[in-house]
């Protein structure tokens, strides 16, 4: 019970911090007249979002090939 409560508190604290940072970035980027900086931030977000999906997809592909190889040997 204590582990669950501690985990929940840590998750909520982390989410609260990240949400506040997003609003700060948005306010800074909306106040700037230069759209180049906003586009650079958006590109960075896309790159940061894409890499975990690529890595997970690669791991799942390796696991799939491993199971397929074991099944064909039987």
Biopython code that builds the backbone (N, CA, C, O; Angstrom):
import numpy as np
from Bio.PDB.StructureBuilder import StructureBuilder

atoms = [
    (1, "UNK", "N", (0.832, -1.198, 0.000)),
    (1, "UNK", "CA", (0.000, 0.000, 0.000)),
    (1, "UNK", "C", (0.873, 1.257, 0.000)),
    (1, "UNK", "O", (0.577, 2.233, -0.689)),
    (2, "UNK", "N", (1.950, 1.215, 0.782)),
    (2, "UNK", "CA", (2.830, 2.382, 0.864)),
    (2, "UNK", "C", (3.555, 2.623, -0.461)),
    (2, "UNK", "O", (3.742, 3.766, -0.877)),
    (3, "UNK", "N", (3.964, 1.522, -1.126)),
    (3, "UNK", "CA", (4.639, 1.661, -2.415)),
    (3, "UNK", "C", (3.709, 2.282, -3.456)),
    (3, "UNK", "O", (4.121, 3.139, -4.238)),
    (4, "UNK", "N", (2.469, 1.847, -3.456)),
    (4, "UNK", "CA", (1.496, 2.368, -4.417)),
    (4, "UNK", "C", (1.252, 3.844, -4.192)),
    (4, "UNK", "O", (1.200, 4.618, -5.148)),
    (5, "UNK", "N", (1.101, 4.241, -2.948)),
    (5, "UNK", "CA", (0.866, 5.646, -2.626)),
    (5, "UNK", "C", (2.080, 6.498, -2.993)),
    (5, "UNK", "O", (1.930, 7.587, -3.547)),
    (6, "UNK", "N", (3.268, 6.012, -2.691)),
    (6, "UNK", "CA", (4.482, 6.750, -3.029)),
    (6, "UNK", "C", (4.638, 6.882, -4.549)),
    (6, "UNK", "O", (5.000, 7.948, -5.048)),
    (7, "UNK", "N", (4.366, 5.809, -5.271)),
    (7, "UNK", "CA", (4.444, 5.848, -6.731)),
    (7, "UNK", "C", (3.446, 6.843, -7.299)),
    (7, "UNK", "O", (3.785, 7.609, -8.201)),
    (8, "UNK", "N", (2.241, 6.846, -6.794)),
    (8, "UNK", "CA", (1.212, 7.774, -7.256)),
    (8, "UNK", "C", (1.622, 9.220, -6.994)),
    (8, "UNK", "O", (1.430, 10.082, -7.852)),
    (9, "UNK", "N", (2.174, 9.489, -5.839)),
    (9, "UNK", "CA", (2.618, 10.853, -5.515)),
    (9, "UNK", "C", (3.753, 11.284, -6.447)),
    (9, "UNK", "O", (3.760, 12.417, -6.928)),
    (10, "UNK", "N", (4.703, 10.394, -6.704)),
    (10, "UNK", "CA", (5.809, 10.725, -7.598)),
    (10, "UNK", "C", (5.334, 10.971, -9.029)),
    (10, "UNK", "O", (5.821, 11.883, -9.696)),
    (11, "UNK", "N", (4.397, 10.171, -9.496)),
    (11, "UNK", "CA", (3.866, 10.358, -10.856)),
    (11, "UNK", "C", (3.134, 11.684, -10.959)),
    (11, "UNK", "O", (3.328, 12.428, -11.920)),
    (12, "UNK", "N", (2.300, 11.985, -9.983)),
    (12, "UNK", "CA", (1.553, 13.240, -10.023)),
    (12, "UNK", "C", (2.480, 14.445, -9.933)),
    (12, "UNK", "O", (2.243, 15.456, -10.594)),
    (13, "UNK", "N", (3.518, 14.353, -9.135)),
    (13, "UNK", "CA", (4.482, 15.447, -9.023)),
    (13, "UNK", "C", (5.212, 15.657, -10.349)),
    (13, "UNK", "O", (5.407, 16.793, -10.779)),
    (14, "UNK", "N", (5.610, 14.577, -10.985)),
    (14, "UNK", "CA", (6.298, 14.668, -12.266)),
    (14, "UNK", "C", (5.395, 15.251, -13.333)),
    (14, "UNK", "O", (5.825, 16.109, -14.104)),
    (15, "UNK", "N", (4.152, 14.803, -13.391)),
    (15, "UNK", "CA", (3.217, 15.323, -14.383)),
    (15, "UNK", "C", (2.949, 16.803, -14.160)),
    (15, "UNK", "O", (2.812, 17.561, -15.120)),
    (16, "UNK", "N", (2.874, 17.212, -12.922)),
    (16, "UNK", "CA", (2.603, 18.616, -12.617)),
    (16, "UNK", "C", (3.752, 19.495, -13.112)),
    (16, "UNK", "O", (3.519, 20.561, -13.683)),
    (17, "UNK", "N", (4.992, 19.047, -12.892)),
    (17, "UNK", "CA", (6.151, 19.813, -13.343)),
    (17, "UNK", "C", (6.211, 19.906, -14.861)),
    (17, "UNK", "O", (6.507, 20.973, -15.400)),
    (18, "UNK", "N", (5.939, 18.821, -15.552)),
    (18, "UNK", "CA", (6.027, 18.843, -17.013)),
    (18, "UNK", "C", (4.931, 19.693, -17.625)),
    (18, "UNK", "O", (5.168, 20.368, -18.626)),
    (19, "UNK", "N", (3.758, 19.679, -17.061)),
    (19, "UNK", "CA", (2.676, 20.502, -17.594)),
    (19, "UNK", "C", (2.994, 21.984, -17.419)),
    (19, "UNK", "O", (2.667, 22.792, -18.288)),
    (20, "UNK", "N", (3.621, 22.345, -16.317)),
    (20, "UNK", "CA", (3.948, 23.749, -16.108)),
    (20, "UNK", "C", (5.027, 24.205, -17.084)),
    (20, "UNK", "O", (5.000, 25.349, -17.536)),
    (21, "UNK", "N", (5.965, 23.341, -17.414)),
    (21, "UNK", "CA", (6.999, 23.708, -18.362)),
    (21, "UNK", "C", (6.418, 23.910, -19.755)),
    (21, "UNK", "O", (6.856, 24.808, -20.474)),
    (22, "UNK", "N", (5.460, 23.111, -20.146)),
    (22, "UNK", "CA", (4.860, 23.263, -21.474)),
    (22, "UNK", "C", (4.174, 24.619, -21.615)),
    (22, "UNK", "O", (4.292, 25.267, -22.655)),
    (23, "UNK", "N", (3.475, 25.045, -20.597)),
    (23, "UNK", "CA", (2.797, 26.340, -20.690)),
    (23, "UNK", "C", (3.805, 27.485, -20.719)),
    (23, "UNK", "O", (3.562, 28.507, -21.361)),
    (24, "UNK", "N", (4.929, 27.323, -20.032)),
    (24, "UNK", "CA", (5.959, 28.364, -20.067)),
    (24, "UNK", "C", (6.572, 28.464, -21.463)),
    (24, "UNK", "O", (6.778, 29.564, -21.976)),
    (25, "UNK", "N", (6.860, 27.327, -22.070)),
    (25, "UNK", "CA", (7.424, 27.346, -23.427)),
    (25, "UNK", "C", (6.434, 27.960, -24.406)),
    (25, "UNK", "O", (6.815, 28.750, -25.270)),
    (26, "UNK", "N", (5.182, 27.600, -24.271)),
    (26, "UNK", "CA", (4.164, 28.134, -25.169)),
    (26, "UNK", "C", (4.071, 29.646, -25.039)),
    (26, "UNK", "O", (3.962, 30.345, -26.046)),
    (27, "UNK", "N", (4.112, 30.154, -23.834)),
    (27, "UNK", "CA", (4.015, 31.604, -23.632)),
    (27, "UNK", "C", (5.212, 32.324, -24.251)),
    (27, "UNK", "O", (5.053, 33.386, -24.854)),
    (28, "UNK", "N", (6.395, 31.757, -24.106)),
    (28, "UNK", "CA", (7.584, 32.388, -24.679)),
    (28, "UNK", "C", (7.521, 32.364, -26.198)),
    (28, "UNK", "O", (7.845, 33.356, -26.850)),
    (29, "UNK", "N", (7.107, 31.243, -26.760)),
    (29, "UNK", "CA", (7.075, 31.124, -28.219)),
    (29, "UNK", "C", (5.967, 31.960, -28.839)),
    (29, "UNK", "O", (6.130, 32.463, -29.950)),
    (30, "UNK", "N", (4.843, 32.119, -28.148)),
    (30, "UNK", "CA", (3.759, 32.929, -28.697)),
    (30, "UNK", "C", (4.089, 34.410, -28.646)),
    (30, "UNK", "O", (3.588, 35.186, -29.461)),
    (31, "UNK", "N", (4.924, 34.810, -27.702)),
    (31, "UNK", "CA", (5.254, 36.222, -27.590)),
    (31, "UNK", "C", (6.298, 36.651, -28.619)),
    (31, "UNK", "O", (6.420, 37.841, -28.909)),
    (32, "UNK", "N", (7.040, 35.714, -29.165)),
    (32, "UNK", "CA", (8.076, 36.027, -30.147)),
    (32, "UNK", "C", (7.454, 36.223, -31.522)),
    (32, "UNK", "O", (6.521, 35.512, -31.893)),
    (33, "UNK", "N", (7.968, 37.182, -32.272)),
    (33, "UNK", "CA", (7.497, 37.407, -33.635)),
    (33, "UNK", "C", (8.193, 36.464, -34.617)),
    (33, "UNK", "O", (7.681, 36.214, -35.708)),
    (34, "UNK", "N", (9.355, 35.942, -34.232)),
    (34, "UNK", "CA", (10.117, 35.055, -35.098)),
    (34, "UNK", "C", (9.520, 33.649, -35.050)),
    (34, "UNK", "O", (9.484, 33.029, -33.987)),
    (35, "UNK", "N", (9.055, 33.146, -36.182)),
    (35, "UNK", "CA", (8.462, 31.806, -36.212)),
    (35, "UNK", "C", (9.513, 30.714, -36.351)),
    (35, "UNK", "O", (9.201, 29.539, -36.159)),
    (36, "UNK", "N", (10.743, 31.072, -36.679)),
    (36, "UNK", "CA", (11.805, 30.080, -36.814)),
    (36, "UNK", "C", (12.092, 29.357, -35.522)),
    (36, "UNK", "O", (12.338, 28.150, -35.520)),
    (37, "UNK", "N", (12.063, 30.089, -34.416)),
    (37, "UNK", "CA", (12.318, 29.463, -33.124)),
    (37, "UNK", "C", (11.179, 28.503, -32.769)),
    (37, "UNK", "O", (11.429, 27.421, -32.236)),
    (38, "UNK", "N", (9.948, 28.884, -33.055)),
    (38, "UNK", "CA", (8.808, 28.010, -32.759)),
    (38, "UNK", "C", (8.869, 26.741, -33.605)),
    (38, "UNK", "O", (8.574, 25.655, -33.108)),
    (39, "UNK", "N", (9.244, 26.864, -34.861)),
    (39, "UNK", "CA", (9.362, 25.683, -35.718)),
    (39, "UNK", "C", (10.479, 24.768, -35.230)),
    (39, "UNK", "O", (10.343, 23.546, -35.291)),
    (40, "UNK", "N", (11.570, 25.334, -34.752)),
    (40, "UNK", "CA", (12.671, 24.528, -34.225)),
    (40, "UNK", "C", (12.236, 23.759, -32.981)),
    (40, "UNK", "O", (12.588, 22.591, -32.816)),
    (41, "UNK", "N", (11.479, 24.405, -32.114)),
    (41, "UNK", "CA", (10.966, 23.720, -30.920)),
    (41, "UNK", "C", (10.027, 22.588, -31.323)),
    (41, "UNK", "O", (10.091, 21.498, -30.754)),
    (42, "UNK", "N", (9.165, 22.834, -32.288)),
    (42, "UNK", "CA", (8.239, 21.795, -32.747)),
    (42, "UNK", "C", (8.990, 20.615, -33.362)),
    (42, "UNK", "O", (8.618, 19.464, -33.131)),
    (43, "UNK", "N", (10.033, 20.877, -34.135)),
    (43, "UNK", "CA", (10.835, 19.799, -34.708)),
    (43, "UNK", "C", (11.510, 18.990, -33.611)),
    (43, "UNK", "O", (11.566, 17.763, -33.691)),
    (44, "UNK", "N", (12.017, 19.660, -32.597)),
    (44, "UNK", "CA", (12.645, 18.959, -31.480)),
    (44, "UNK", "C", (11.663, 18.059, -30.751)),
    (44, "UNK", "O", (12.017, 16.955, -30.337)),
    (45, "UNK", "N", (10.442, 18.522, -30.593)),
    (45, "UNK", "CA", (9.418, 17.713, -29.931)),
    (45, "UNK", "C", (9.109, 16.473, -30.756)),
    (45, "UNK", "O", (8.959, 15.382, -30.205)),
    (46, "UNK", "N", (9.014, 16.630, -32.061)),
    (46, "UNK", "CA", (8.736, 15.483, -32.930)),
    (46, "UNK", "C", (9.876, 14.465, -32.857)),
    (46, "UNK", "O", (9.619, 13.264, -32.778)),
    (47, "UNK", "N", (11.132, 14.927, -32.881)),
    (47, "UNK", "CA", (12.258, 14.004, -32.780)),
    (47, "UNK", "C", (12.251, 13.278, -31.437)),
    (47, "UNK", "O", (12.468, 12.067, -31.388)),
    (48, "UNK", "N", (12.010, 13.994, -30.368)),
    (48, "UNK", "CA", (11.984, 13.362, -29.051)),
    (48, "UNK", "C", (10.842, 12.363, -28.931)),
    (48, "UNK", "O", (10.962, 11.369, -28.214)),
    (49, "UNK", "N", (9.748, 12.612, -29.615)),
    (49, "UNK", "CA", (8.600, 11.715, -29.561)),
    (49, "UNK", "C", (8.834, 10.477, -30.426)),
    (49, "UNK", "O", (8.383, 9.389, -30.069)),
    (50, "UNK", "N", (9.520, 10.620, -31.540)),
    (50, "UNK", "CA", (9.657, 9.525, -32.498)),
    (50, "UNK", "C", (10.628, 8.445, -32.030)),
    (50, "UNK", "O", (10.370, 7.261, -32.244)),
    (51, "UNK", "N", (11.721, 8.816, -31.407)),
    (51, "UNK", "CA", (12.749, 7.834, -31.065)),
    (51, "UNK", "C", (12.274, 6.727, -30.126)),
    (51, "UNK", "O", (12.627, 5.572, -30.365)),
    (52, "UNK", "N", (11.506, 6.996, -29.082)),
    (52, "UNK", "CA", (11.026, 5.873, -28.259)),
    (52, "UNK", "C", (10.157, 4.898, -29.039)),
    (52, "UNK", "O", (10.236, 3.690, -28.811)),
    (53, "UNK", "N", (9.328, 5.395, -29.958)),
    (53, "UNK", "CA", (8.496, 4.504, -30.762)),
    (53, "UNK", "C", (9.350, 3.651, -31.695)),
    (53, "UNK", "O", (9.062, 2.471, -31.890)),
    (54, "UNK", "N", (10.387, 4.230, -32.266)),
    (54, "UNK", "CA", (11.286, 3.472, -33.134)),
    (54, "UNK", "C", (12.003, 2.388, -32.336)),
    (54, "UNK", "O", (12.119, 1.253, -32.798)),
    (55, "UNK", "N", (12.481, 2.726, -31.148)),
    (55, "UNK", "CA", (13.177, 1.747, -30.320)),
    (55, "UNK", "C", (12.256, 0.612, -29.884)),
    (55, "UNK", "O", (12.645, -0.555, -29.943)),
    (56, "UNK", "N", (11.056, 0.937, -29.453)),
    (56, "UNK", "CA", (10.104, -0.091, -29.027)),
    (56, "UNK", "C", (9.720, -0.965, -30.216)),
    (56, "UNK", "O", (9.614, -2.184, -30.084)),
    (57, "UNK", "N", (9.513, -0.350, -31.369)),
    (57, "UNK", "CA", (9.200, -1.125, -32.565)),
    (57, "UNK", "C", (10.327, -2.078, -32.921)),
    (57, "UNK", "O", (10.065, -3.218, -33.305)),
    (58, "UNK", "N", (11.566, -1.645, -32.806)),
    (58, "UNK", "CA", (12.705, -2.516, -33.079)),
    (58, "UNK", "C", (12.773, -3.689, -32.119)),
    (58, "UNK", "O", (13.026, -4.822, -32.530)),
    (59, "UNK", "N", (12.551, -3.422, -30.855)),
    (59, "UNK", "CA", (12.569, -4.497, -29.855)),
    (59, "UNK", "C", (11.442, -5.489, -30.129)),
    (59, "UNK", "O", (11.657, -6.699, -30.060)),
    (60, "UNK", "N", (10.251, -4.997, -30.435)),
    (60, "UNK", "CA", (9.130, -5.895, -30.731)),
    (60, "UNK", "C", (9.397, -6.726, -31.980)),
    (60, "UNK", "O", (8.998, -7.889, -32.043)),
    (61, "UNK", "N", (10.063, -6.151, -32.969)),
    (61, "UNK", "CA", (10.402, -6.896, -34.181)),
    (61, "UNK", "C", (11.385, -8.020, -33.869)),
    (61, "UNK", "O", (11.238, -9.131, -34.379)),
    (62, "UNK", "N", (12.379, -7.742, -33.041)),
    (62, "UNK", "CA", (13.353, -8.773, -32.661)),
    (62, "UNK", "C", (12.667, -9.885, -31.886)),
    (62, "UNK", "O", (12.961, -11.059, -32.108)),
    (63, "UNK", "N", (11.763, -9.542, -30.984)),
    (63, "UNK", "CA", (11.032, -10.558, -30.221)),
    (63, "UNK", "C", (10.153, -11.382, -31.158)),
    (63, "UNK", "O", (10.080, -12.603, -31.023)),
    (64, "UNK", "N", (9.489, -10.728, -32.100)),
    (64, "UNK", "CA", (8.644, -11.433, -33.063)),
    (64, "UNK", "C", (9.468, -12.434, -33.878)),
    (64, "UNK", "O", (9.057, -13.581, -34.056)),
    (65, "UNK", "N", (10.626, -12.001, -34.370)),
    (65, "UNK", "CA", (11.484, -12.911, -35.152)),
    (65, "UNK", "C", (11.984, -14.061, -34.294)),
    (65, "UNK", "O", (12.120, -15.184, -34.780)),
    (66, "UNK", "N", (12.258, -13.795, -33.031)),
    (66, "UNK", "CA", (12.721, -14.846, -32.136)),
    (66, "UNK", "C", (11.643, -15.906, -31.933)),
    (66, "UNK", "O", (11.924, -17.104, -31.988)),
    (67, "UNK", "N", (10.410, -15.463, -31.698)),
    (67, "UNK", "CA", (9.306, -16.414, -31.520)),
    (67, "UNK", "C", (9.016, -17.160, -32.812)),
    (67, "UNK", "O", (8.694, -18.348, -32.782)),
    (68, "UNK", "N", (9.124, -16.486, -33.932)),
    (68, "UNK", "CA", (8.857, -17.116, -35.216)),
    (68, "UNK", "C", (9.913, -18.195, -35.496)),
    (68, "UNK", "O", (9.588, -19.268, -36.004)),
    (69, "UNK", "N", (11.158, -17.907, -35.167)),
    (69, "UNK", "CA", (12.254, -18.859, -35.380)),
    (69, "UNK", "C", (12.058, -20.095, -34.498)),
    (69, "UNK", "O", (12.267, -21.221, -34.950)),
    (70, "UNK", "N", (11.657, -19.885, -33.237)),
    (70, "UNK", "CA", (11.431, -21.026, -32.326)),
    (70, "UNK", "C", (10.277, -21.875, -32.801)),
    (70, "UNK", "O", (10.322, -23.102, -32.712)),
    (71, "UNK", "N", (9.225, -21.219, -33.314)),
    (71, "UNK", "CA", (8.042, -21.960, -33.757)),
    (71, "UNK", "C", (8.356, -22.789, -34.999)),
    (71, "UNK", "O", (7.853, -23.904, -35.133)),
    (72, "UNK", "N", (9.174, -22.267, -35.904)),
    (72, "UNK", "CA", (9.492, -23.009, -37.122)),
    (72, "UNK", "C", (10.431, -24.178, -36.847)),
    (72, "UNK", "O", (10.464, -25.125, -37.632)),
    (73, "UNK", "N", (11.195, -24.140, -35.758)),
    (73, "UNK", "CA", (12.099, -25.226, -35.413)),
    (73, "UNK", "C", (11.356, -26.410, -34.809)),
    (73, "UNK", "O", (11.877, -27.526, -34.814)),
    (74, "UNK", "N", (10.175, -26.197, -34.300)),
    (74, "UNK", "CA", (9.421, -27.288, -33.638)),
    (74, "UNK", "C", (8.733, -28.164, -34.615)),
    (74, "UNK", "O", (8.063, -29.119, -34.223)),
]
sb = StructureBuilder()
sb.init_structure("model")
sb.init_model(0)
sb.init_chain("A")
sb.init_seg("    ")
for serial, (resi, resn, name, xyz) in enumerate(atoms, 1):
    if name == "N":
        sb.init_residue(resn, " ", resi, " ")
    sb.init_atom(name, np.array(xyz, "f"), 0.0, 1.0, " ", f" {name:<3s}", serial, name[0])
structure = sb.get_structure()
